[in-house]
């Protein structure tokens, strides 16, 4: 028997709603339309947010991943900056030491 005509503008959303409604203990036969399901949803006062949650969760996950990437990039930038400054400092220090050693050797030769 073919399934009852549902609101096939959003088939993925419909299956998601069906699945969530089943989670609330409502079984859907192949003859029950989504319209009837929605009536059940309203009667049971199941919040629509729990039924159509998919996209919002995906959006927040994307935002979290974006923030995570940004934090990682910031850490890498900070690390590189630290490495650059320390190498510069080391080079300066070595140069100062060499120049002081040279001046010391000049002093001892006199």
Beta strands, then each sheet from edge to edge (+ up, - down):
end
